[in-house]
Amino acid sequence: MAKLFSRRFFLTTAASASIGHVAFANAPLSSLRPQARSGSTRADAPAQVARTASSSKALIDAAQLGGAVGFAVADLSTGKLLETKNKAIGLPPASTAKAITALYALDALGPNHRFATRISTNGSIAGGVISEDLFLIGGGDPTLDTNALASMAAQLKSLGIREVRGQFFYVDNTLPNLRDIDPSQPDHVSYNPAISGLNLNFNRVCFEWRRGSNGYAITMDARSTKHRPNVYISKMQIAARDLPVYTYKDGGKFDQWTVARGALGKGGSRWLPVRKPGLYAADVFQTFARSQGIILKNPKRSTKSPKTRALVTHTSAPLTTILRDMLKFSTNLTAEVVGLTATRKRGGRATSLKASAKDMSRWANTALSMGNASFTDHSGLSDASKVSAQGMLNAMIVARRRAGFAQLLKPFAMRDAKRKLIKNHPIKVNAKTGTLNFVSALSGYITAPDGKQLAFAMICADTNRRRGIKKSNKEAPQGGRAWNRRAKALQQKLIERWSTVYG
């Protein structure tokens, strides 16, 4: 596969986008409402349809979102700005930040980059016995899963290995060890896990409970499509209370959770975040090794980069596949890991999310002509990140001028007034969504029914209302779901307006 993006491409295309700002200077600051003229020609078509299309102001007022709405839309072929509102206001991008992270990673790592996880040893092998230590070495793969570890254990057995005389170490220092992505989030939400150079199952553990005649049977496992190994480094206790539903405590060598008995009901399951991802992966691998008859001691963390020889190597899918899935499923862990890896590759400060995101901001403001974007992470989970609609639009224009990026974005479903999917809608949209409590963002590309292509970015955010949410209520704040529905409805109506007026 040819490289989709190069450093030269970003710099030269960003320069042309910057030149386009001159054309943007006299663009309308609100919705166009041209006067009708008799004897109009085809060139006057936008003026005619604008009379029947609701103004953006009317649509925004009807949505009753409060806070601020910022958007910018442009002709993709020329870069000409067509319509904006609050285009320069910095607002939280939410998960649309992942689109910028994808571009950042592609530029630094290349589309064919693969992450490697290795089983290595520093000892000799005789009679199926390793004389020294065994190492599970993480390479920062954000997609490593239970099936992969099971396969690695089976491959180790196929080499004739049955015993390790030394220690079993795991190495997770390819990337910094971070307790979570955003410390303001509730402890139990699985979209806010820990990060390290050795990750498993997006650093989530599955908690399942079933009520029986003698109380509840509970399990903590690393389930996959093929396996359900028990996890021993995450422990759960049932507490005689109604609230809070979950509590977390660092147990040293394990994650200690409690759950309120009054919240359990008959049974169910949910994913919880893992705070010790390297140990989690080693725990699961040890289980699979033992199932293959390979004797391993309990895992220990190695803070050094030992000189070893690889026995088994698992490689991830290419970066383009990882990024396509990241943008489709909006996986925060993937965004943070590929962002940190890209910063490390570029020789930047990959010591924390904030430091790494600062490097990405500098890159994006130059290479993507974003101007004054300020990211504090790579996933958009933190609302401290700020970008403008104009900046996101510029990034979409720069990225689209190189084949490949638009195909990484998933189709945006158009829906009717009851939010039911409209099949074969004449307007086609590929975009990245972004959702936080009282924040909804969307950036991407529109193909109008006549084939006209537009680039756009929009952010709706009621930051005052968001600041008023208590940490314990962040998973489902009062009014949040209704607000999000209205925001998404507004986004579609604006897309329909732009396709009508400018298509």
TORFIKOL-677051 format. One line per 10 residues: number of its first residue (from 1); their letters; for each residue x, y, z of C-alpha. Coordinates in Angstrom, 2 decimals, m for minus. Example, Ala and Ser with C-alpha at 12.3 -4.5 7.8 and 13.67 -1.06 7.14 Angstrom:
2
1) AS) 12.30/m4.50/7.80 | 13.67/m1.06/7.14 .
//
This chain:
503
1) MAKLFSRRFF) 0.00/0.00/0.00 | 1.33/3.43/m0.93 | 1.78/5.80/1.96 | m1.42/7.78/2.34 | 0.17/10.76/4.02 | 3.63/12.28/4.07 | 5.13/15.10/6.08 | 5.62/17.03/2.83 | 1.96/16.53/1.94 | 0.75/17.94/5.25 .
11) LTTAASASIG) 3.05/20.94/5.09 | 2.30/21.86/1.47 | m1.43/21.23/1.69 | m1.70/23.14/4.94 | 0.03/26.07/3.26 | m2.60/26.08/0.52 | m5.33/25.88/3.14 | m3.82/28.90/4.87 | m3.89/30.83/1.61 | m7.59/30.00/1.44 .
21) HVAFANAPLS) m8.15/32.11/4.54 | m8.02/35.17/2.30 | m11.07/33.92/0.46 | m12.72/33.11/3.78 | m12.38/36.68/5.01 | m15.53/37.94/3.30 | m17.61/34.81/3.80 | m21.10/35.16/5.34 | m21.13/34.96/9.12 | m24.66/33.60/9.29 .
31) SLRPQARSGS) m27.06/31.73/7.04 | m27.55/33.05/3.55 | m30.97/34.52/2.77 | m30.66/35.87/m0.81 | m33.44/37.92/m2.37 | m35.40/36.27/m5.17 | m34.98/37.79/m8.63 | m37.10/37.41/m11.72 | m35.49/35.81/m14.72 | m32.96/34.00/m12.57 .
41) TRADAPAQVA) m30.43/31.68/m14.18 | m28.84/28.43/m13.00 | m26.20/30.50/m11.24 | m28.99/31.85/m9.05 | m30.16/28.39/m7.94 | m28.76/28.70/m4.39 | m30.69/31.93/m4.00 | m33.90/30.22/m5.02 | m33.59/27.21/m2.74 | m32.43/29.33/0.20 .
51) RTASSSKALI) m35.88/30.87/0.31 | m37.41/27.51/1.15 | m34.60/26.15/3.33 | m34.86/27.02/7.00 | m32.14/29.41/8.14 | m29.44/28.03/10.39 | m30.50/30.51/13.07 | m34.05/29.19/13.01 | m32.81/25.60/13.25 | m30.48/26.41/16.15 .
61) DAAQLGGAVG) m33.16/28.35/18.01 | m35.63/25.47/17.60 | m33.12/22.96/19.02 | m33.01/24.82/22.36 | m29.56/23.56/23.27 | m28.27/26.55/25.17 | m24.54/27.17/25.31 | m22.85/27.66/21.94 | m23.17/26.19/18.47 | m20.22/26.60/16.13 .
71) FAVADLSTGK) m20.05/25.39/12.55 | m18.27/25.94/9.26 | m19.00/24.43/5.85 | m17.03/24.78/2.63 | m16.97/23.66/m0.99 | m14.54/20.75/m0.87 | m13.23/21.24/m4.40 | m12.31/24.91/m3.99 | m12.07/25.40/m0.22 | m14.48/28.34/m0.50 .
81) LLETKNKAIG) m16.22/28.95/2.80 | m19.99/28.86/2.36 | m21.53/29.39/5.77 | m20.37/29.71/9.37 | m21.51/30.47/12.87 | m19.20/31.05/15.84 | m16.45/29.60/13.66 | m13.56/30.81/15.84 | m14.88/29.85/19.29 | m12.87/27.13/21.02 .
91) LPPASTAKAI) m15.15/24.28/22.13 | m14.56/20.66/23.26 | m14.19/18.46/20.16 | m15.21/15.29/22.03 | m14.41/12.21/19.93 | m13.96/14.17/16.70 | m10.46/14.64/18.14 | m9.87/11.02/17.09 | m9.92/12.13/13.45 | m6.97/14.41/14.15 .
101) TALYALDALG) m5.23/11.64/16.09 | m5.68/9.32/13.10 | m4.03/11.84/10.79 | m1.24/12.42/13.32 | m0.56/8.68/13.61 | m0.61/8.11/9.87 | 1.89/10.90/9.34 | 4.29/9.64/12.02 | 3.93/5.86/11.71 | 2.67/5.24/8.18 .
111) PNHRFATRIS) m0.41/3.24/7.13 | 1.36/m0.13/7.26 | 2.68/0.18/10.82 | 1.99/m2.89/12.95 | 2.34/m3.33/16.70 | 4.21/m6.39/17.97 | 3.78/m8.33/21.22 | 6.49/m10.86/22.00 | 7.20/m13.85/24.21 | 10.95/m13.87/24.74 .
121) TNGSIAGGVI) 13.60/m15.47/26.90 | 17.09/m14.68/28.12 | 17.89/m18.33/28.71 | 18.68/m21.52/26.86 | 16.20/m24.28/26.08 | 16.92/m27.94/26.75 | 14.43/m30.77/27.00 | 11.50/m28.36/26.87 | 12.81/m26.39/29.86 | 13.84/m22.72/29.71 .
131) SEDLFLIGGG) 16.80/m22.25/32.02 | 16.24/m18.56/32.78 | 13.30/m16.15/32.55 | 10.31/m15.74/30.25 | 9.14/m12.28/29.21 | 5.79/m11.05/27.88 | 6.88/m7.85/26.13 | 4.27/m5.32/25.08 | 4.75/m3.21/21.98 | 1.87/m0.84/22.65 .
141) DPTLDTNALA) m0.70/m2.83/20.66 | m4.10/m1.28/21.48 | m5.96/m4.22/19.93 | m4.32/m7.17/21.70 | m7.08/m9.49/22.88 | m7.68/m12.73/24.73 | m7.71/m14.79/21.54 | m4.23/m13.50/20.66 | m2.81/m14.48/24.06 | m4.38/m17.93/23.78 .
151) SMAAQLKSLG) m2.75/m18.37/20.38 | 0.64/m17.22/21.71 | 0.48/m19.77/24.54 | m0.37/m22.51/22.05 | 2.56/m21.48/19.83 | 4.88/m21.59/22.85 | 3.79/m25.16/23.52 | 4.33/m26.07/19.86 | 8.00/m25.17/20.38 | 8.17/m27.95/22.97 .
161) IREVRGQFFY) 8.27/m25.63/25.97 | 6.81/m27.15/29.13 | 8.59/m25.37/31.98 | 10.31/m22.10/32.83 | 12.88/m22.39/35.64 | 13.25/m18.64/36.08 | 10.74/m15.86/36.62 | 7.84/m14.84/34.42 | 8.14/m11.10/33.71 | 5.94/m8.69/31.83 .
171) VDNTLPNLRD) 7.34/m5.54/30.19 | 4.95/m2.62/29.72 | 7.25/0.40/29.52 | 7.02/0.99/25.77 | 4.50/3.66/26.74 | 3.97/5.44/30.06 | 1.84/3.76/32.71 | m1.18/5.99/33.25 | m3.97/5.22/35.71 | m6.70/6.60/33.46 .
181) IDPSQPDHVS) m7.43/8.96/30.59 | m9.54/11.56/32.41 | m9.48/11.57/36.23 | m12.74/13.52/36.37 | m14.69/10.47/35.12 | m16.39/7.97/37.47 | m14.13/5.10/38.52 | m16.26/2.37/36.98 | m16.75/3.55/33.37 | m14.95/1.22/30.97 .
191) YNPAISGLNL) m14.24/3.96/28.42 | m11.73/5.49/30.88 | m9.20/2.67/31.46 | m5.53/2.72/32.35 | m2.88/2.87/29.64 | 0.48/1.14/29.28 | 2.75/m0.44/26.71 | 1.01/m3.79/27.32 | m2.77/m3.62/26.93 | m5.47/m6.28/26.70 .
201) NFNRVCFEWR) m9.13/m6.17/25.63 | m9.01/m2.35/25.61 | m8.07/m2.72/29.28 | m11.49/m3.88/30.38 | m12.57/m6.82/32.53 | m16.03/m8.35/32.41 | m17.96/m8.53/35.69 | m20.87/m10.99/35.60 | m23.35/m11.86/38.33 | m26.16/m14.40/38.67 .
211) RGSNGYAITM) m28.54/m14.71/41.60 | m29.08/m18.22/42.93 | m30.62/m19.90/45.95 | m27.49/m19.19/48.02 | m26.95/m15.61/46.92 | m24.99/m14.27/43.98 | m22.37/m16.08/41.93 | m19.92/m13.56/40.49 | m17.05/m13.81/38.02 | m14.39/m11.47/36.69 .
221) DARSTKHRPN) m13.14/m12.69/33.32 | m11.37/m11.68/30.12 | m13.99/m13.09/27.78 | m13.62/m13.16/24.02 | m15.35/m14.87/21.11 | m13.54/m18.13/21.96 | m12.43/m18.03/25.59 | m13.48/m16.92/29.07 | m10.41/m17.09/31.32 | m10.89/m15.98/34.89 .
231) VYISKMQIAA) m9.03/m12.84/35.93 | m7.32/m12.88/39.31 | m5.96/m9.34/39.46 | m9.47/m7.82/39.50 | m11.54/m8.71/42.56 | m15.19/m7.95/43.31 | m17.06/m7.91/46.61 | m20.81/m7.45/47.08 | m21.64/m4.77/49.66 | m24.90/m4.42/51.59 .
241) RDLPVYTYKD) m25.88/m0.98/50.29 | m27.86/0.72/47.55 | m25.45/3.55/46.63 | m22.89/4.11/45.33 | m23.29/1.27/42.86 | m19.52/0.73/42.48 | m16.42/1.66/44.46 | m12.79/1.13/43.51 | m9.61/0.84/45.57 | m6.06/0.06/44.53 .
251) GGKFDQWTVA) m5.28/m3.22/46.26 | m1.58/m3.11/45.42 | m1.27/m6.29/43.38 | m4.91/m6.22/42.30 | m7.88/m3.95/41.56 | m10.43/m4.10/44.38 | m14.05/m3.38/43.44 | m17.27/m3.42/45.44 | m20.80/m3.39/44.08 | m24.06/m2.51/45.82 .
261) RGALGKGGSR) m26.26/m5.55/46.40 | m29.35/m3.41/45.91 | m28.35/m2.64/42.32 | m27.76/m6.18/41.08 | m31.21/m7.61/40.43 | m31.42/m11.14/39.03 | m28.27/m11.04/36.98 | m26.27/m9.30/34.31 | m22.81/m8.23/33.24 | m20.81/m5.12/32.44 .
271) WLPVRKPGLY) m17.29/m4.18/31.50 | m15.17/m2.42/34.11 | m11.86/m0.64/33.53 | m8.56/m2.27/34.37 | m6.05/m0.12/36.29 | m3.09/m2.54/36.00 | m3.15/m3.49/32.31 | 0.32/m5.05/32.09 | m0.36/m7.32/35.06 | m3.81/m8.08/33.62 .
281) AADVFQTFAR) m2.32/m9.31/30.33 | 0.32/m11.36/32.16 | m2.35/m12.86/34.42 | m4.38/m14.03/31.43 | m1.33/m15.34/29.58 | m0.28/m17.33/32.64 | m3.72/m18.97/32.67 | m3.41/m19.99/29.02 | 0.17/m21.21/29.47 | m0.92/m23.44/32.34 .
291) SQGIILKNPK) m3.78/m24.78/30.22 | m1.10/m25.82/27.71 | 0.86/m27.59/30.44 | 3.53/m24.88/30.72 | 4.52/m24.13/34.30 | 4.96/m20.40/34.98 | 5.55/m18.54/38.23 | 3.29/m15.62/39.10 | 4.06/m12.62/36.90 | 6.35/m9.80/37.96 .
301) RSTKSPKTRA) 6.88/m6.44/36.31 | 10.25/m5.75/34.72 | 11.20/m2.09/34.51 | 14.20/m2.81/32.29 | 14.40/m3.60/28.60 | 16.09/m7.01/28.77 | 18.21/m8.50/26.02 | 16.21/m11.49/24.92 | 15.40/m13.56/21.88 | 11.84/m13.81/20.68 .
311) LVTHTSAPLT) 10.13/m17.18/20.77 | 6.63/m16.09/19.70 | 5.54/m12.82/18.10 | 2.01/m11.57/17.60 | 1.56/m8.68/15.16 | m1.47/m6.45/14.95 | m3.44/m5.50/11.87 | m1.98/m2.59/9.87 | m2.52/0.89/11.26 | m5.17/1.80/8.69 .
321) TILRDMLKFS) m7.35/m1.08/9.87 | m6.81/m0.15/13.51 | m7.72/3.48/12.80 | m10.81/2.56/10.79 | m12.10/0.52/13.72 | m11.11/3.26/16.17 | m13.13/5.83/14.22 | m16.07/3.44/13.83 | m16.30/2.31/17.45 | m14.69/5.41/18.98 .
331) TNLTAEVVGL) m12.38/3.44/21.26 | m10.61/5.82/23.60 | m7.77/3.45/24.47 | m6.84/3.02/20.82 | m6.73/6.78/20.29 | m4.51/7.39/23.30 | m2.12/4.55/22.47 | m1.67/5.43/18.79 | m1.31/9.10/19.73 | 1.37/8.36/22.32 .
341) TATRKRGGRA) 3.13/6.01/19.90 | 3.12/8.68/17.18 | 4.59/11.27/19.55 | 7.27/8.80/20.64 | 8.11/8.05/17.00 | 8.45/11.76/16.26 | 10.83/12.20/19.19 | 8.31/14.18/21.21 | 7.36/14.05/24.89 | 5.24/10.91/25.26 .
351) TSLKASAKDM) 5.48/11.05/29.05 | 1.82/11.90/29.66 | m1.35/12.40/27.65 | m1.20/16.15/28.14 | 2.41/16.38/26.96 | 1.80/14.12/23.97 | m1.39/15.96/23.02 | 0.50/19.26/23.17 | 2.89/17.91/20.55 | m0.08/16.83/18.44 .
361) SRWANTALSM) m1.61/20.30/18.78 | 1.55/21.94/17.44 | 1.63/19.51/14.55 | m2.07/19.95/13.71 | m1.96/23.73/13.88 | 0.77/23.71/11.23 | 0.23/20.58/9.13 | m3.58/20.77/9.14 | m3.86/24.56/9.36 | m6.00/24.26/12.50 .
371) GNASFTDHSG) m4.69/27.56/13.82 | m5.15/27.45/17.58 | m6.27/23.92/18.46 | m5.37/22.87/21.99 | m5.67/19.14/22.71 | m5.14/17.67/26.18 | m5.51/14.03/25.11 | m5.83/12.04/21.90 | m9.36/10.65/22.37 | m11.36/13.78/23.17 .
381) LSDASKVSAQ) m12.56/12.40/26.50 | m11.35/15.45/28.40 | m13.42/18.60/27.93 | m10.28/20.67/28.50 | m9.39/20.22/24.82 | m10.53/23.14/22.67 | m10.83/23.49/18.91 | m12.78/25.80/16.64 | m15.19/24.79/13.91 | m12.97/26.64/11.44 .
391) GMLNAMIVAR) m9.94/24.68/12.61 | m11.70/21.33/12.28 | m13.00/22.31/8.84 | m9.47/23.21/7.72 | m8.27/19.80/8.91 | m11.01/18.04/6.95 | m10.12/19.97/3.78 | m6.39/19.26/4.10 | m6.96/15.57/4.83 | m9.46/15.04/2.00 .
401) RRAGFAQLLK) m7.07/16.34/m0.62 | m5.18/13.11/m0.17 | m7.00/9.91/m1.13 | m7.77/7.49/1.66 | m8.80/9.47/4.71 | m12.51/9.84/3.91 | m12.75/6.05/3.60 | m11.62/5.73/7.22 | m14.68/7.66/8.39 | m17.88/5.73/8.87 .
411) PFAMRDAKRK) m21.13/6.70/7.10 | m23.31/9.03/9.14 | m26.84/7.63/9.25 | m29.64/9.99/8.20 | m32.84/9.54/10.22 | m36.47/10.61/10.16 | m38.30/12.71/12.75 | m38.66/9.62/14.96 | m34.90/8.93/14.67 | m35.47/5.85/12.53 .
421) LIKNHPIKVN) m32.85/5.08/9.89 | m33.66/6.31/6.38 | m32.31/3.79/3.89 | m30.87/5.04/0.59 | m31.00/8.67/1.66 | m29.93/10.90/m1.28 | m27.47/12.81/0.93 | m24.34/10.81/1.76 | m22.24/11.73/4.78 | m18.96/10.31/6.06 .
431) AKTGTLNFVS) m18.00/11.82/9.38 | m16.62/11.37/12.87 | m19.07/11.90/15.68 | m18.20/13.15/19.13 | m20.32/12.96/22.27 | m19.78/14.06/25.85 | m22.39/15.13/28.35 | m23.91/18.27/26.80 | m21.36/18.25/23.98 | m22.05/16.92/20.49 .
441) ALSGYITAPD) m19.67/17.33/17.57 | m19.54/16.15/13.97 | m16.85/16.64/11.31 | m16.51/15.18/7.85 | m17.82/15.25/4.31 | m21.17/15.61/2.55 | m22.05/14.43/m0.93 | m25.22/16.24/m2.03 | m27.77/14.54/m4.31 | m26.24/16.30/m7.34 .
451) GKQLAFAMIC) m22.77/15.03/m6.46 | m21.47/18.30/m4.99 | m19.01/17.62/m2.17 | m18.82/19.73/0.96 | m16.56/19.62/4.01 | m17.97/20.63/7.36 | m17.42/20.76/11.10 | m19.88/21.56/13.87 | m19.75/21.57/17.65 | m22.67/22.04/20.05 .
461) ADTNRRRGIK) m21.67/22.56/23.67 | m23.34/23.78/26.84 | m20.19/23.95/28.94 | m21.87/25.70/31.88 | m24.41/22.91/32.21 | m21.65/20.35/31.84 | m19.61/21.91/34.64 | m22.57/21.52/36.98 | m22.61/17.71/36.77 | m21.39/15.87/39.85 .
471) KSNKEAPQGG) m18.81/13.13/39.25 | m21.23/10.50/40.54 | m23.82/11.56/37.92 | m21.56/11.76/34.88 | m22.58/8.40/33.45 | m26.19/9.54/32.93 | m26.82/13.16/33.99 | m30.37/14.47/34.12 | m31.42/15.87/30.77 | m28.31/14.63/29.00 .
481) RAWNRRAKAL) m29.98/12.09/26.73 | m32.71/14.48/25.58 | m30.12/17.21/24.93 | m28.05/14.81/22.84 | m31.08/13.81/20.75 | m31.82/17.46/19.99 | m28.19/18.12/19.11 | m28.06/15.20/16.67 | m31.34/16.27/15.11 | m29.91/19.76/14.63 .
491) QQKLIERWST) m26.79/18.34/12.99 | m28.87/16.46/10.44 | m31.06/19.48/9.72 | m27.99/21.62/9.10 | m26.58/18.96/6.77 | m29.88/18.88/4.89 | m29.89/22.67/4.68 | m26.36/22.84/3.30 | m27.08/20.12/0.74 | m30.17/22.03/m0.39 .
501) VYG) m28.64/25.49/m0.52 | m25.15/24.66/m1.77 | m25.58/21.30/m3.49 .
//
